[in-house]
Amino acid sequence: MEANTFVKSWGSEYIEDGVVRFRLWAHGQASISLRLDGETWAMRTAKDGWFELEVAGISPGAEYQFVLAN
């Protein structure tokens, strides 16, 4: 069986040891926050309606939520 790979474009993705990139496409939103381990982090806007944030010190299985402005 041949393995297929793809670039993950949304959600959470480990990019290096303990560092996770969170991304969400939310066209039309003025701001998005990430709620993680009891803290809320403002995500930065990227191009074409994307929001993203890199956070260090994240353990596998950590629960998170994307929080929309409204």
C-alpha positions as CSV (number, residue, x, y, z in Angstrom):
1,M,0.0,0.0,0.0
2,E,1.3,3.4,-1.0
3,A,1.3,6.2,1.7
4,N,0.0,9.6,0.7
5,T,1.0,12.8,2.4
6,F,-0.6,16.2,2.4
7,V,0.0,19.6,3.9
8,K,-2.4,20.3,6.7
9,S,-4.0,23.7,6.3
10,W,-6.2,24.1,9.3
11,G,-6.5,23.0,12.9
12,S,-3.5,22.1,15.0
13,E,-0.1,20.8,13.7
14,Y,3.1,20.1,15.4
15,I,5.8,22.0,13.6
16,E,8.7,21.1,15.9
17,D,9.3,19.7,19.4
18,G,6.6,21.2,21.6
19,V,5.6,23.9,19.2
20,V,2.2,23.8,17.6
21,R,0.7,25.9,14.8
22,F,-3.0,26.6,15.1
23,R,-4.8,27.8,11.9
24,L,-8.4,28.6,11.0
25,W,-10.0,30.0,8.0
26,A,-12.7,32.5,9.2
27,H,-13.4,34.9,6.3
28,G,-15.3,37.9,7.5
29,Q,-14.2,37.7,11.1
30,A,-12.4,40.7,12.6
31,S,-10.6,38.6,15.2
32,I,-10.2,35.0,16.4
33,S,-8.8,33.7,19.7
34,L,-7.5,30.4,20.8
35,R,-8.5,29.0,24.1
36,L,-5.9,26.5,25.4
37,D,-5.2,25.2,28.9
38,G,-7.3,27.8,30.6
39,E,-5.7,30.8,28.7
40,T,-7.0,32.8,25.7
41,W,-4.5,33.8,23.0
42,A,-5.2,36.3,20.3
43,M,-4.5,34.9,16.8
44,R,-2.9,37.0,14.2
45,T,-4.5,37.6,10.8
46,A,-2.9,36.0,7.8
47,K,-3.8,36.4,4.1
48,D,-7.1,35.4,2.5
49,G,-9.2,35.1,5.7
50,W,-6.8,32.9,7.6
51,F,-5.8,33.3,11.3
52,E,-2.8,31.6,12.9
53,L,-0.8,31.3,16.0
54,E,2.3,29.3,17.1
55,V,2.4,28.2,20.7
56,A,5.4,26.5,22.5
57,G,5.2,24.0,25.3
58,I,2.1,22.1,24.1
59,S,1.6,18.4,25.1
60,P,0.0,15.9,22.7
61,G,-3.7,15.7,23.4
62,A,-4.1,19.2,24.8
63,E,-7.7,20.4,24.3
64,Y,-8.3,23.7,22.5
65,Q,-11.1,25.8,21.0
66,F,-11.2,28.5,18.4
67,V,-13.3,31.5,19.7
68,L,-15.0,33.8,17.2
69,A,-15.5,37.5,18.0
70,N,-19.3,37.2,18.0
